């Protein structure tokens, strides 16, 4: 697709998105967005937290469109 979005249910630092970014930087740089907690997360209702931190389907779809526009 020429663009990548990773989604993690925890911090974006040191996780899957970081590993993907390292590989891309060395081999095939493309626009990328990492979805996850940028800071410390809180506990609470699971569904509400998904929306708050951008893990809901609408938020993920929006981020995918945004990264595709950067190609």
CHARMM-style PDB file with segment names, atoms N, HN, CA, C and O in Angstrom:
ATOM      1  N   UNK     1       0.812  -1.216   0.000  1.00  0.00      PROA
ATOM      2  CA  UNK     1       0.000   0.000   0.000  1.00  0.00      PROA
ATOM      3  C   UNK     1       0.840   1.259   0.000  1.00  0.00      PROA
ATOM      4  O   UNK     1       0.349   2.330  -0.357  1.00  0.00      PROA
ATOM      5  N   UNK     2       2.079   1.151   0.388  1.00  0.00      PROA
ATOM      6  HN  UNK     2       2.478   0.281   0.677  1.00  0.00      PROA
ATOM      7  CA  UNK     2       2.940   2.327   0.443  1.00  0.00      PROA
ATOM      8  C   UNK     2       2.762   3.158   1.693  1.00  0.00      PROA
ATOM      9  O   UNK     2       3.282   4.271   1.768  1.00  0.00      PROA
ATOM     10  N   UNK     3       2.033   2.640   2.688  1.00  0.00      PROA
ATOM     11  HN  UNK     3       1.610   1.736   2.626  1.00  0.00      PROA
ATOM     12  CA  UNK     3       1.840   3.326   3.966  1.00  0.00      PROA
ATOM     13  C   UNK     3       1.498   2.266   5.015  1.00  0.00      PROA
ATOM     14  O   UNK     3       0.949   1.213   4.690  1.00  0.00      PROA
ATOM     15  N   UNK     4       1.830   2.557   6.278  1.00  0.00      PROA
ATOM     16  HN  UNK     4       2.275   3.413   6.542  1.00  0.00      PROA
ATOM     17  CA  UNK     4       1.604   1.570   7.343  1.00  0.00      PROA
ATOM     18  C   UNK     4       0.995   2.240   8.564  1.00  0.00      PROA
ATOM     19  O   UNK     4       1.360   3.356   8.932  1.00  0.00      PROA
ATOM     20  N   UNK     5       0.045   1.523   9.190  1.00  0.00      PROA
ATOM     21  HN  UNK     5      -0.252   0.616   8.891  1.00  0.00      PROA
ATOM     22  CA  UNK     5      -0.542   1.927  10.466  1.00  0.00      PROA
ATOM     23  C   UNK     5      -0.404   0.744  11.415  1.00  0.00      PROA
ATOM     24  O   UNK     5      -0.808  -0.369  11.081  1.00  0.00      PROA
ATOM     25  N   UNK     6       0.164   0.977  12.596  1.00  0.00      PROA
ATOM     26  HN  UNK     6       0.493   1.881  12.868  1.00  0.00      PROA
ATOM     27  CA  UNK     6       0.208  -0.063  13.620  1.00  0.00      PROA
ATOM     28  C   UNK     6      -0.725   0.345  14.752  1.00  0.00      PROA
ATOM     29  O   UNK     6      -0.903   1.532  15.025  1.00  0.00      PROA
ATOM     30  N   UNK     7      -1.314  -0.639  15.403  1.00  0.00      PROA
ATOM     31  HN  UNK     7      -1.170  -1.603  15.181  1.00  0.00      PROA
ATOM     32  CA  UNK     7      -2.247  -0.397  16.512  1.00  0.00      PROA
ATOM     33  C   UNK     7      -1.807  -1.251  17.691  1.00  0.00      PROA
ATOM     34  O   UNK     7      -1.638  -2.464  17.562  1.00  0.00      PROA
ATOM     35  N   UNK     8      -1.622  -0.608  18.846  1.00  0.00      PROA
ATOM     36  HN  UNK     8      -1.760   0.376  18.951  1.00  0.00      PROA
ATOM     37  CA  UNK     8      -1.196  -1.303  20.049  1.00  0.00      PROA
ATOM     38  C   UNK     8      -2.079  -0.875  21.213  1.00  0.00      PROA
ATOM     39  O   UNK     8      -2.377   0.311  21.355  1.00  0.00      PROA
ATOM     40  N   UNK     9      -2.494  -1.807  22.034  1.00  0.00      PROA
ATOM     41  HN  UNK     9      -2.251  -2.770  21.918  1.00  0.00      PROA
ATOM     42  CA  UNK     9      -3.308  -1.489  23.209  1.00  0.00      PROA
ATOM     43  C   UNK     9      -2.435  -1.154  24.410  1.00  0.00      PROA
ATOM     44  O   UNK     9      -2.729  -1.561  25.533  1.00  0.00      PROA
ATOM     45  N   UNK    10      -1.379  -0.422  24.171  1.00  0.00      PROA
ATOM     46  HN  UNK    10      -1.140  -0.091  23.259  1.00  0.00      PROA
ATOM     47  CA  UNK    10      -0.484   0.035  25.239  1.00  0.00      PROA
ATOM     48  C   UNK    10       0.364   1.158  24.659  1.00  0.00      PROA
ATOM     49  O   UNK    10       0.025   1.718  23.617  1.00  0.00      PROA
ATOM     50  N   UNK    11       1.431   1.482  25.306  1.00  0.00      PROA
ATOM     51  HN  UNK    11       1.706   1.028  26.154  1.00  0.00      PROA
ATOM     52  CA  UNK    11       2.283   2.580  24.874  1.00  0.00      PROA
ATOM     53  C   UNK    11       2.866   2.332  23.483  1.00  0.00      PROA
ATOM     54  O   UNK    11       3.211   1.204  23.131  1.00  0.00      PROA
ATOM     55  N   UNK    12       2.969   3.402  22.707  1.00  0.00      PROA
ATOM     56  HN  UNK    12       2.688   4.319  22.994  1.00  0.00      PROA
ATOM     57  CA  UNK    12       3.583   3.292  21.377  1.00  0.00      PROA
ATOM     58  C   UNK    12       5.105   3.238  21.476  1.00  0.00      PROA
ATOM     59  O   UNK    12       5.778   2.945  20.488  1.00  0.00      PROA
ATOM     60  N   UNK    13       5.647   3.513  22.644  1.00  0.00      PROA
ATOM     61  HN  UNK    13       5.100   3.750  23.447  1.00  0.00      PROA
ATOM     62  CA  UNK    13       7.104   3.539  22.802  1.00  0.00      PROA
ATOM     63  C   UNK    13       7.633   2.136  23.095  1.00  0.00      PROA
ATOM     64  O   UNK    13       7.244   1.511  24.082  1.00  0.00      PROA
ATOM     65  N   UNK    14       8.513   1.654  22.238  1.00  0.00      PROA
ATOM     66  HN  UNK    14       8.829   2.162  21.437  1.00  0.00      PROA
ATOM     67  CA  UNK    14       9.166   0.380  22.459  1.00  0.00      PROA
ATOM     68  C   UNK    14       8.334  -0.841  22.113  1.00  0.00      PROA
ATOM     69  O   UNK    14       8.680  -1.954  22.510  1.00  0.00      PROA
ATOM     70  N   UNK    15       7.259  -0.660  21.391  1.00  0.00      PROA
ATOM     71  HN  UNK    15       6.978   0.244  21.068  1.00  0.00      PROA
ATOM     72  CA  UNK    15       6.394  -1.781  21.059  1.00  0.00      PROA
ATOM     73  C   UNK    15       6.483  -2.170  19.594  1.00  0.00      PROA
ATOM     74  O   UNK    15       7.504  -1.960  18.940  1.00  0.00      PROA
ATOM     75  N   UNK    16       5.404  -2.736  19.095  1.00  0.00      PROA
ATOM     76  HN  UNK    16       4.575  -2.907  19.626  1.00  0.00      PROA
ATOM     77  CA  UNK    16       5.340  -3.193  17.709  1.00  0.00      PROA
ATOM     78  C   UNK    16       5.616  -2.062  16.730  1.00  0.00      PROA
ATOM     79  O   UNK    16       6.396  -2.227  15.792  1.00  0.00      PROA
ATOM     80  N   UNK    17       4.979  -0.911  16.945  1.00  0.00      PROA
ATOM     81  HN  UNK    17       4.345  -0.777  17.707  1.00  0.00      PROA
ATOM     82  CA  UNK    17       5.163   0.220  16.037  1.00  0.00      PROA
ATOM     83  C   UNK    17       6.610   0.665  15.949  1.00  0.00      PROA
ATOM     84  O   UNK    17       7.096   1.016  14.873  1.00  0.00      PROA
ATOM     85  N   UNK    18       7.296   0.652  17.080  1.00  0.00      PROA
ATOM     86  HN  UNK    18       6.901   0.367  17.953  1.00  0.00      PROA
ATOM     87  CA  UNK    18       8.718   1.027  17.077  1.00  0.00      PROA
ATOM     88  C   UNK    18       9.538   0.044  16.273  1.00  0.00      PROA
ATOM     89  O   UNK    18      10.418   0.446  15.512  1.00  0.00      PROA
ATOM     90  N   UNK    19       9.261  -1.241  16.431  1.00  0.00      PROA
ATOM     91  HN  UNK    19       8.546  -1.567  17.049  1.00  0.00      PROA
ATOM     92  CA  UNK    19       9.993  -2.263  15.682  1.00  0.00      PROA
ATOM     93  C   UNK    19       9.736  -2.130  14.184  1.00  0.00      PROA
ATOM     94  O   UNK    19      10.665  -2.227  13.383  1.00  0.00      PROA
ATOM     95  N   UNK    20       8.477  -1.909  13.804  1.00  0.00      PROA
ATOM     96  HN  UNK    20       7.722  -1.830  14.455  1.00  0.00      PROA
ATOM     97  CA  UNK    20       8.132  -1.737  12.393  1.00  0.00      PROA
ATOM     98  C   UNK    20       8.831  -0.495  11.830  1.00  0.00      PROA
ATOM     99  O   UNK    20       9.357  -0.526  10.718  1.00  0.00      PROA
ATOM    100  N   UNK    21       8.833   0.593  12.602  1.00  0.00      PROA
ATOM    101  HN  UNK    21       8.406   0.617  13.505  1.00  0.00      PROA
ATOM    102  CA  UNK    21       9.469   1.835  12.147  1.00  0.00      PROA
ATOM    103  C   UNK    21      10.966   1.633  11.902  1.00  0.00      PROA
ATOM    104  O   UNK    21      11.515   2.175  10.942  1.00  0.00      PROA
ATOM    105  N   UNK    22      11.624   0.862  12.758  1.00  0.00      PROA
ATOM    106  HN  UNK    22      11.179   0.422  13.538  1.00  0.00      PROA
ATOM    107  CA  UNK    22      13.052   0.597  12.576  1.00  0.00      PROA
ATOM    108  C   UNK    22      13.310  -0.149  11.272  1.00  0.00      PROA
ATOM    109  O   UNK    22      14.224   0.200  10.525  1.00  0.00      PROA
ATOM    110  N   UNK    23      12.519  -1.162  11.000  1.00  0.00      PROA
ATOM    111  HN  UNK    23      11.776  -1.446  11.606  1.00  0.00      PROA
ATOM    112  CA  UNK    23      12.697  -1.942   9.775  1.00  0.00      PROA
ATOM    113  C   UNK    23      12.414  -1.077   8.546  1.00  0.00      PROA
ATOM    114  O   UNK    23      13.148  -1.135   7.559  1.00  0.00      PROA
ATOM    115  N   UNK    24      11.357  -0.281   8.609  1.00  0.00      PROA
ATOM    116  HN  UNK    24      10.761  -0.234   9.411  1.00  0.00      PROA
ATOM    117  CA  UNK    24      11.029   0.580   7.474  1.00  0.00      PROA
ATOM    118  C   UNK    24      12.129   1.601   7.218  1.00  0.00      PROA
ATOM    119  O   UNK    24      12.512   1.834   6.071  1.00  0.00      PROA
ATOM    120  N   UNK    25      12.635   2.206   8.280  1.00  0.00      PROA
ATOM    121  HN  UNK    25      12.324   2.017   9.212  1.00  0.00      PROA
ATOM    122  CA  UNK    25      13.669   3.231   8.125  1.00  0.00      PROA
ATOM    123  C   UNK    25      14.903   2.670   7.426  1.00  0.00      PROA
ATOM    124  O   UNK    25      15.556   3.371   6.653  1.00  0.00      PROA
ATOM    125  N   UNK    26      15.218   1.422   7.694  1.00  0.00      PROA
ATOM    126  HN  UNK    26      14.687   0.853   8.322  1.00  0.00      PROA
ATOM    127  CA  UNK    26      16.408   0.819   7.109  1.00  0.00      PROA
ATOM    128  C   UNK    26      16.182   0.241   5.718  1.00  0.00      PROA
ATOM    129  O   UNK    26      17.120   0.148   4.926  1.00  0.00      PROA
ATOM    130  N   UNK    27      14.939  -0.150   5.412  1.00  0.00      PROA
ATOM    131  HN  UNK    27      14.177  -0.074   6.055  1.00  0.00      PROA
ATOM    132  CA  UNK    27      14.709  -0.906   4.183  1.00  0.00      PROA
ATOM    133  C   UNK    27      13.746  -0.287   3.186  1.00  0.00      PROA
ATOM    134  O   UNK    27      13.974  -0.392   1.980  1.00  0.00      PROA
ATOM    135  N   UNK    28      12.693   0.348   3.638  1.00  0.00      PROA
ATOM    136  HN  UNK    28      12.508   0.434   4.617  1.00  0.00      PROA
ATOM    137  CA  UNK    28      11.676   0.844   2.713  1.00  0.00      PROA
ATOM    138  C   UNK    28      10.879   1.971   3.364  1.00  0.00      PROA
ATOM    139  O   UNK    28       9.716   1.775   3.718  1.00  0.00      PROA
ATOM    140  N   UNK    29      11.481   3.139   3.528  1.00  0.00      PROA
ATOM    141  HN  UNK    29      12.426   3.299   3.241  1.00  0.00      PROA
ATOM    142  CA  UNK    29      10.764   4.230   4.206  1.00  0.00      PROA
ATOM    143  C   UNK    29       9.441   4.569   3.518  1.00  0.00      PROA
ATOM    144  O   UNK    29       9.404   4.842   2.318  1.00  0.00      PROA
ATOM    145  N   UNK    30       8.379   4.546   4.281  1.00  0.00      PROA
ATOM    146  HN  UNK    30       8.409   4.323   5.255  1.00  0.00      PROA
ATOM    147  CA  UNK    30       7.042   4.933   3.813  1.00  0.00      PROA
ATOM    148  C   UNK    30       6.347   5.678   4.949  1.00  0.00      PROA
ATOM    149  O   UNK    30       6.757   5.554   6.104  1.00  0.00      PROA
ATOM    150  N   UNK    31       5.298   6.455   4.642  1.00  0.00      PROA
ATOM    151  HN  UNK    31       4.966   6.556   3.705  1.00  0.00      PROA
ATOM    152  CA  UNK    31       4.551   7.114   5.716  1.00  0.00      PROA
ATOM    153  C   UNK    31       4.006   6.075   6.704  1.00  0.00      PROA
ATOM    154  O   UNK    31       3.545   5.003   6.311  1.00  0.00      PROA
ATOM    155  N   UNK    32       4.073   6.418   7.986  1.00  0.00      PROA
ATOM    156  HN  UNK    32       4.448   7.288   8.305  1.00  0.00      PROA
ATOM    157  CA  UNK    32       3.630   5.489   9.024  1.00  0.00      PROA
ATOM    158  C   UNK    32       2.985   6.253  10.155  1.00  0.00      PROA
ATOM    159  O   UNK    32       3.399   7.363  10.489  1.00  0.00      PROA
ATOM    160  N   UNK    33       1.966   5.650  10.743  1.00  0.00      PROA
ATOM    161  HN  UNK    33       1.630   4.748  10.471  1.00  0.00      PROA
ATOM    162  CA  UNK    33       1.317   6.185  11.935  1.00  0.00      PROA
ATOM    163  C   UNK    33       1.213   5.070  12.957  1.00  0.00      PROA
ATOM    164  O   UNK    33       0.843   3.943  12.628  1.00  0.00      PROA
ATOM    165  N   UNK    34       1.547   5.395  14.211  1.00  0.00      PROA
ATOM    166  HN  UNK    34       1.848   6.311  14.478  1.00  0.00      PROA
ATOM    167  CA  UNK    34       1.398   4.440  15.305  1.00  0.00      PROA
ATOM    168  C   UNK    34       0.198   4.862  16.146  1.00  0.00      PROA
ATOM    169  O   UNK    34       0.123   6.002  16.606  1.00  0.00      PROA
ATOM    170  N   UNK    35      -0.732   3.946  16.343  1.00  0.00      PROA
ATOM    171  HN  UNK    35      -0.671   3.020  15.969  1.00  0.00      PROA
ATOM    172  CA  UNK    35      -1.880   4.203  17.207  1.00  0.00      PROA
ATOM    173  C   UNK    35      -1.643   3.469  18.513  1.00  0.00      PROA
ATOM    174  O   UNK    35      -1.401   2.262  18.521  1.00  0.00      PROA
ATOM    175  N   UNK    36      -1.713   4.192  19.607  1.00  0.00      PROA
ATOM    176  HN  UNK    36      -1.910   5.172  19.600  1.00  0.00      PROA
ATOM    177  CA  UNK    36      -1.509   3.628  20.932  1.00  0.00      PROA
ATOM    178  C   UNK    36      -1.442   4.749  21.939  1.00  0.00      PROA
ATOM    179  O   UNK    36      -1.593   5.919  21.588  1.00  0.00      PROA
ATOM    180  N   UNK    37      -1.219   4.402  23.171  1.00  0.00      PROA
ATOM    181  HN  UNK    37      -1.097   3.452  23.456  1.00  0.00      PROA
ATOM    182  CA  UNK    37      -1.136   5.397  24.235  1.00  0.00      PROA
ATOM    183  C   UNK    37       0.194   6.136  24.126  1.00  0.00      PROA
ATOM    184  O   UNK    37       1.258   5.516  24.139  1.00  0.00      PROA
ATOM    185  N   UNK    38       0.130   7.451  24.020  1.00  0.00      PROA
ATOM    186  HN  UNK    38      -0.734   7.954  24.010  1.00  0.00      PROA
ATOM    187  CA  UNK    38       1.344   8.258  23.905  1.00  0.00      PROA
ATOM    188  C   UNK    38       1.915   8.601  25.282  1.00  0.00      PROA
ATOM    189  O   UNK    38       3.026   9.122  25.386  1.00  0.00      PROA
ATOM    190  N   UNK    39       1.172   8.315  26.307  1.00  0.00      PROA
ATOM    191  HN  UNK    39       0.270   7.892  26.222  1.00  0.00      PROA
ATOM    192  CA  UNK    39       1.585   8.605  27.670  1.00  0.00      PROA
ATOM    193  C   UNK    39       1.035   7.496  28.545  1.00  0.00      PROA
ATOM    194  O   UNK    39       0.617   6.457  28.033  1.00  0.00      PROA
ATOM    195  N   UNK    40       1.027   7.692  29.827  1.00  0.00      PROA
ATOM    196  HN  UNK    40       1.366   8.535  30.243  1.00  0.00      PROA
ATOM    197  CA  UNK    40       0.458   6.686  30.713  1.00  0.00      PROA
ATOM    198  C   UNK    40      -1.039   6.601  30.493  1.00  0.00      PROA
ATOM    199  O   UNK    40      -1.718   7.624  30.408  1.00  0.00      PROA
ATOM    200  N   UNK    41      -1.551   5.396  30.401  1.00  0.00      PROA
ATOM    201  HN  UNK    41      -1.000   4.565  30.471  1.00  0.00      PROA
ATOM    202  CA  UNK    41      -2.984   5.179  30.212  1.00  0.00      PROA
ATOM    203  C   UNK    41      -3.642   5.031  31.579  1.00  0.00      PROA
ATOM    204  O   UNK    41      -2.972   4.876  32.600  1.00  0.00      PROA
ATOM    205  N   UNK    42      -4.946   5.083  31.570  1.00  0.00      PROA
ATOM    206  HN  UNK    42      -5.490   5.209  30.740  1.00  0.00      PROA
ATOM    207  CA  UNK    42      -5.694   4.916  32.811  1.00  0.00      PROA
ATOM    208  C   UNK    42      -6.543   3.655  32.707  1.00  0.00      PROA
ATOM    209  O   UNK    42      -6.714   3.099  31.622  1.00  0.00      PROA
ATOM    210  N   UNK    43      -7.061   3.219  33.815  1.00  0.00      PROA
ATOM    211  HN  UNK    43      -6.922   3.670  34.697  1.00  0.00      PROA
ATOM    212  CA  UNK    43      -7.943   2.060  33.799  1.00  0.00      PROA
ATOM    213  C   UNK    43      -9.389   2.543  33.812  1.00  0.00      PROA
ATOM    214  O   UNK    43      -9.672   3.670  34.216  1.00  0.00      PROA
ATOM    215  N   UNK    44     -10.299   1.681  33.368  1.00  0.00      PROA
ATOM    216  HN  UNK    44     -10.069   0.765  33.039  1.00  0.00      PROA
ATOM    217  CA  UNK    44     -11.711   2.037  33.330  1.00  0.00      PROA
ATOM    218  C   UNK    44     -12.471   1.108  32.413  1.00  0.00      PROA
ATOM    219  O   UNK    44     -12.002   0.015  32.094  1.00  0.00      PROA
ATOM    220  N   UNK    45     -13.638   1.539  31.991  1.00  0.00      PROA
ATOM    221  HN  UNK    45     -14.019   2.427  32.251  1.00  0.00      PROA
ATOM    222  CA  UNK    45     -14.474   0.754  31.099  1.00  0.00      PROA
ATOM    223  C   UNK    45     -13.742   0.532  29.776  1.00  0.00      PROA
ATOM    224  O   UNK    45     -13.279   1.481  29.143  1.00  0.00      PROA
ATOM    225  N   UNK    46     -13.644  -0.730  29.371  1.00  0.00      PROA
ATOM    226  HN  UNK    46     -14.020  -1.500  29.886  1.00  0.00      PROA
ATOM    227  CA  UNK    46     -12.870  -1.095  28.192  1.00  0.00      PROA
ATOM    228  C   UNK    46     -13.331  -0.355  26.940  1.00  0.00      PROA
ATOM    229  O   UNK    46     -12.508   0.216  26.225  1.00  0.00      PROA
ATOM    230  N   UNK    47     -14.619  -0.358  26.670  1.00  0.00      PROA
ATOM    231  HN  UNK    47     -15.287  -0.822  27.251  1.00  0.00      PROA
ATOM    232  CA  UNK    47     -15.140   0.280  25.450  1.00  0.00      PROA
ATOM    233  C   UNK    47     -14.884   1.787  25.455  1.00  0.00      PROA
ATOM    234  O   UNK    47     -14.559   2.362  24.416  1.00  0.00      PROA
ATOM    235  N   UNK    48     -15.027   2.429  26.612  1.00  0.00      PROA
ATOM    236  HN  UNK    48     -15.290   1.961  27.457  1.00  0.00      PROA
ATOM    237  CA  UNK    48     -14.776   3.873  26.702  1.00  0.00      PROA
ATOM    238  C   UNK    48     -13.298   4.183  26.483  1.00  0.00      PROA
ATOM    239  O   UNK    48     -12.950   5.176  25.845  1.00  0.00      PROA
ATOM    240  N   UNK    49     -12.443   3.332  27.014  1.00  0.00      PROA
ATOM    241  HN  UNK    49     -12.726   2.525  27.533  1.00  0.00      PROA
ATOM    242  CA  UNK    49     -11.006   3.545  26.832  1.00  0.00      PROA
ATOM    243  C   UNK    49     -10.585   3.350  25.383  1.00  0.00      PROA
ATOM    244  O   UNK    49      -9.688   4.042  24.900  1.00  0.00      PROA
ATOM    245  N   UNK    50     -11.226   2.413  24.682  1.00  0.00      PROA
ATOM    246  HN  UNK    50     -11.954   1.851  25.074  1.00  0.00      PROA
ATOM    247  CA  UNK    50     -10.929   2.237  23.255  1.00  0.00      PROA
ATOM    248  C   UNK    50     -11.181   3.531  22.492  1.00  0.00      PROA
ATOM    249  O   UNK    50     -10.366   3.942  21.666  1.00  0.00      PROA
ATOM    250  N   UNK    51     -12.298   4.161  22.768  1.00  0.00      PROA
ATOM    251  HN  UNK    51     -12.960   3.827  23.439  1.00  0.00      PROA
ATOM    252  CA  UNK    51     -12.642   5.417  22.095  1.00  0.00      PROA
ATOM    253  C   UNK    51     -11.679   6.530  22.525  1.00  0.00      PROA
ATOM    254  O   UNK    51     -11.174   7.275  21.684  1.00  0.00      PROA
ATOM    255  N   UNK    52     -11.426   6.641  23.831  1.00  0.00      PROA
ATOM    256  HN  UNK    52     -11.836   6.037  24.514  1.00  0.00      PROA
ATOM    257  CA  UNK    52     -10.570   7.714  24.347  1.00  0.00      PROA
ATOM    258  C   UNK    52      -9.174   7.685  23.727  1.00  0.00      PROA
ATOM    259  O   UNK    52      -8.623   8.733  23.389  1.00  0.00      PROA
ATOM    260  N   UNK    53      -8.603   6.493  23.577  1.00  0.00      PROA
ATOM    261  HN  UNK    53      -9.050   5.642  23.852  1.00  0.00      PROA
ATOM    262  CA  UNK    53      -7.232   6.386  23.080  1.00  0.00      PROA
ATOM    263  C   UNK    53      -7.145   6.133  21.579  1.00  0.00      PROA
ATOM    264  O   UNK    53      -6.063   5.872  21.053  1.00  0.00      PROA
ATOM    265  N   UNK    54      -8.275   6.210  20.892  1.00  0.00      PROA
ATOM    266  HN  UNK    54      -9.154   6.422  21.319  1.00  0.00      PROA
ATOM    267  CA  UNK    54      -8.255   6.114  19.432  1.00  0.00      PROA
ATOM    268  C   UNK    54      -8.191   4.714  18.875  1.00  0.00      PROA
ATOM    269  O   UNK    54      -7.764   4.521  17.737  1.00  0.00      PROA
ATOM    270  N   UNK    55      -8.616   3.714  19.668  1.00  0.00      PROA
ATOM    271  HN  UNK    55      -8.963   3.871  20.593  1.00  0.00      PROA
ATOM    272  CA  UNK    55      -8.598   2.332  19.217  1.00  0.00      PROA
ATOM    273  C   UNK    55      -9.906   1.893  18.582  1.00  0.00      PROA
ATOM    274  O   UNK    55     -10.019   0.755  18.126  1.00  0.00      PROA
ATOM    275  N   UNK    56     -10.881   2.765  18.545  1.00  0.00      PROA
ATOM    276  HN  UNK    56     -10.788   3.690  18.915  1.00  0.00      PROA
ATOM    277  CA  UNK    56     -12.158   2.406  17.947  1.00  0.00      PROA
ATOM    278  C   UNK    56     -12.035   2.285  16.438  1.00  0.00      PROA
ATOM    279  O   UNK    56     -11.121   2.858  15.845  1.00  0.00      PROA
ATOM    280  N   UNK    57     -12.948   1.544  15.807  1.00  0.00      PROA
ATOM    281  HN  UNK    57     -13.691   1.079  16.289  1.00  0.00      PROA
ATOM    282  CA  UNK    57     -12.848   1.333  14.358  1.00  0.00      PROA
ATOM    283  C   UNK    57     -12.871   2.627  13.548  1.00  0.00      PROA
ATOM    284  O   UNK    57     -12.164   2.743  12.547  1.00  0.00      PROA
ATOM    285  N   UNK    58     -13.670   3.590  13.967  1.00  0.00      PROA
ATOM    286  HN  UNK    58     -14.245   3.495  14.780  1.00  0.00      PROA
ATOM    287  CA  UNK    58     -13.744   4.854  13.220  1.00  0.00      PROA
ATOM    288  C   UNK    58     -12.425   5.609  13.313  1.00  0.00      PROA
ATOM    289  O   UNK    58     -11.945   6.157  12.321  1.00  0.00      PROA
ATOM    290  N   UNK    59     -11.842   5.636  14.511  1.00  0.00      PROA
ATOM    291  HN  UNK    59     -12.233   5.191  15.317  1.00  0.00      PROA
ATOM    292  CA  UNK    59     -10.566   6.337  14.695  1.00  0.00      PROA
ATOM    293  C   UNK    59      -9.452   5.673  13.899  1.00  0.00      PROA
ATOM    294  O   UNK    59      -8.626   6.353  13.290  1.00  0.00      PROA
ATOM    295  N   UNK    60      -9.429   4.356  13.903  1.00  0.00      PROA
ATOM    296  HN  UNK    60     -10.100   3.803  14.397  1.00  0.00      PROA
ATOM    297  CA  UNK    60      -8.400   3.634  13.154  1.00  0.00      PROA
ATOM    298  C   UNK    60      -8.565   3.895  11.657  1.00  0.00      PROA
ATOM    299  O   UNK    60      -7.583   4.121  10.950  1.00  0.00      PROA
ATOM    300  N   UNK    61      -9.803   3.864  11.181  1.00  0.00      PROA
ATOM    301  HN  UNK    61     -10.601   3.681  11.755  1.00  0.00      PROA
ATOM    302  CA  UNK    61     -10.049   4.139   9.755  1.00  0.00      PROA
ATOM    303  C   UNK    61      -9.603   5.554   9.392  1.00  0.00      PROA
ATOM    304  O   UNK    61      -8.992   5.760   8.343  1.00  0.00      PROA
ATOM    305  N   UNK    62      -9.902   6.530  10.250  1.00  0.00      PROA
ATOM    306  HN  UNK    62     -10.398   6.363  11.102  1.00  0.00      PROA
ATOM    307  CA  UNK    62      -9.481   7.912   9.991  1.00  0.00      PROA
ATOM    308  C   UNK    62      -7.959   8.017   9.901  1.00  0.00      PROA
ATOM    309  O   UNK    62      -7.431   8.679   9.008  1.00  0.00      PROA
ATOM    310  N   UNK    63      -7.258   7.363  10.827  1.00  0.00      PROA
ATOM    311  HN  UNK    63      -7.687   6.825  11.553  1.00  0.00      PROA
ATOM    312  CA  UNK    63      -5.790   7.397  10.802  1.00  0.00      PROA
ATOM    313  C   UNK    63      -5.244   6.732   9.545  1.00  0.00      PROA
ATOM    314  O   UNK    63      -4.240   7.180   8.993  1.00  0.00      PROA
ATOM    315  N   UNK    64      -5.895   5.673   9.094  1.00  0.00      PROA
ATOM    316  HN  UNK    64      -6.711   5.310   9.543  1.00  0.00      PROA
ATOM    317  CA  UNK    64      -5.463   5.010   7.852  1.00  0.00      PROA
ATOM    318  C   UNK    64      -5.589   5.950   6.665  1.00  0.00      PROA
ATOM    319  O   UNK    64      -4.680   6.038   5.840  1.00  0.00      PROA
ATOM    320  N   UNK    65      -6.714   6.654   6.578  1.00  0.00      PROA
ATOM    321  HN  UNK    65      -7.452   6.583   7.248  1.00  0.00      PROA
ATOM    322  CA  UNK    65      -6.893   7.618   5.479  1.00  0.00      PROA
ATOM    323  C   UNK    65      -5.858   8.729   5.556  1.00  0.00      PROA
ATOM    324  O   UNK    65      -5.318   9.151   4.533  1.00  0.00      PROA
ATOM    325  N   UNK    66      -5.575   9.211   6.787  1.00  0.00      PROA
ATOM    326  HN  UNK    66      -6.014   8.868   7.618  1.00  0.00      PROA
ATOM    327  CA  UNK    66      -4.598  10.290   6.950  1.00  0.00      PROA
ATOM    328  C   UNK    66      -3.217   9.863   6.472  1.00  0.00      PROA
ATOM    329  O   UNK    66      -2.545  10.613   5.765  1.00  0.00      PROA
ATOM    330  N   UNK    67      -2.788   8.656   6.857  1.00  0.00      PROA
ATOM    331  HN  UNK    67      -3.334   8.046   7.432  1.00  0.00      PROA
ATOM    332  CA  UNK    67      -1.453   8.211   6.450  1.00  0.00      PROA
ATOM    333  C   UNK    67      -1.395   7.939   4.951  1.00  0.00      PROA
ATOM    334  O   UNK    67      -0.352   8.149   4.332  1.00  0.00      PROA
ATOM    335  N   UNK    68      -2.487   7.479   4.358  1.00  0.00      PROA
ATOM    336  HN  UNK    68      -3.335   7.308   4.862  1.00  0.00      PROA
ATOM    337  CA  UNK    68      -2.507   7.257   2.909  1.00  0.00      PROA
ATOM    338  C   UNK    68      -2.376   8.574   2.146  1.00  0.00      PROA
ATOM    339  O   UNK    68      -1.785   8.603   1.067  1.00  0.00      PROA
ATOM    340  N   UNK    69      -2.914   9.655   2.689  1.00  0.00      PROA
ATOM    341  HN  UNK    69      -3.394   9.631   3.566  1.00  0.00      PROA
ATOM    342  CA  UNK    69      -2.796  10.975   2.035  1.00  0.00      PROA
ATOM    343  C   UNK    69      -1.361  11.476   2.042  1.00  0.00      PROA
ATOM    344  O   UNK    69      -1.007  12.329   1.228  1.00  0.00      PROA
ATOM    345  N   UNK    70      -0.528  10.966   2.938  1.00  0.00      PROA
ATOM    346  HN  UNK    70      -0.816  10.273   3.600  1.00  0.00      PROA
ATOM    347  CA  UNK    70       0.874  11.406   3.034  1.00  0.00      PROA
ATOM    348  C   UNK    70       1.777  10.699   2.043  1.00  0.00      PROA
ATOM    349  O   UNK    70       2.964  11.015   1.956  1.00  0.00      PROA
ATOM    350  N   UNK    71       1.237   9.748   1.295  1.00  0.00      PROA
ATOM    351  HN  UNK    71       0.273   9.492   1.366  1.00  0.00      PROA
ATOM    352  CA  UNK    71       2.068   9.015   0.317  1.00  0.00      PROA
ATOM    353  C   UNK    71       2.520   9.932  -0.793  1.00  0.00      PROA
ATOM    354  OT1 UNK    71       3.224   9.497  -1.704  1.00  0.00      PROA
TER     355      UNK     71
END
